[in-house]
Amino acid sequence: MQFAKPLPSYLVQRYQGWKATAYAENRSWYRRLATEGQRPRAMVISCCDSRVHVTSIFGADQGEFFIHRNIANLVPPYEPDGDHHGTSATIEYAVTVLKVSHLMVLGHSQCGGVQGCIDMCKGHAPELEEKESFVGRWMDILRPKFDLVADISDEGEQARAFERQSVLASLANLMTFPFVSEAVDNGALSLHGLWTDIGEGGLEYYDPKSGNFVKV
């Protein structure tokens, strides 16, 4: 492992500052988390985008959210083929072991993954069409939904609409997991679709009655 390097100095300084302040002031809470284990009430599936700060949006402390992040906050369909499935494994653990009560899929504005999928659908991203592109093959999950927004002429509006479709596609795919649909049917788990506007700090939730995303 000769390629591994020490932490950069700015991260070391930030860690030391956290240890001397936030940790020192809440030492008993951290030790309680360590000894008693985690009991999060909610799981959040969000994008890897560094601008999406889930705990800040909801003012959550450590131990409150079980968080999984991937490109474009996508959930693949249930596919027990014996292969590697990181997102599916995380969902399984959250629902069957941690028994979270809420599972939220959080999309966001200016999502690069969603834009990449749009570019693929328009034939503008040949590099993502390559078999070797992990991003491209991951975005194939969302690709069939492009027809729902293809007629939107304004590119910005089209992107925002497709970002919301990524949330809805993930919610639909969640229900293909037997342990998720069972928990939803018996009232042990509720699913939530959310979209946040990074620049405006806005938050919307999907309302099944109207079929639209509604501002919180």
Buried (B, 14 or more C-beta within 10 A) or exposed (E): EEEEEEEEEEEEEEEEEEEEEEEEEBEEEBEEBEEEEEEBEBBBBBBEBEEBEBEEBBEBEEBBBBBBBBBBBBBBEBEEEEEEBEBBEBBBBBBEEBEBBBBBBBBBBBBEBBBBBBBBBEEEBEEBEEEEBEBBEBBBBBBEBBEBBEEBEEEEEBBBBBBBBBBBBBBBBBBEBEEBBEBBEEEEBEBBBBBBBBEEEEBBBBEEEEEEBEEE
